[in-house]
């Protein structure tokens, strides 16, 4: 990788870190609005800990904030996955700086 590519990747890391921090704050705010019990129900749904029937029943009760919390979890998960891949790229590059 040339210097410009490495600078781009580091910029990407910074942006992903900011995104993850923002999504974590968003999750906290939404969870506060929903309450501990509802957040836990949604977490069980998100982590696929419910049987199919219970999951479908819960899904019929979703409102805007329920969907926003699940969206936030999904977005944060994608950001974490991307952040890990970028870090792996940087680690590989640091092992082969002359390539």
Secondary structure, DSSP 8 states (H G I E B T S, - for coil): --HHHHHHHHHHHHHHHHHHHHHHHHHHHHHHHH-HHHHHHHHHHHTT-S-HHHHHHHHTT--HHHHHHHHHHHHHHHHHHHHHHHHHHHHHHHH-TT-
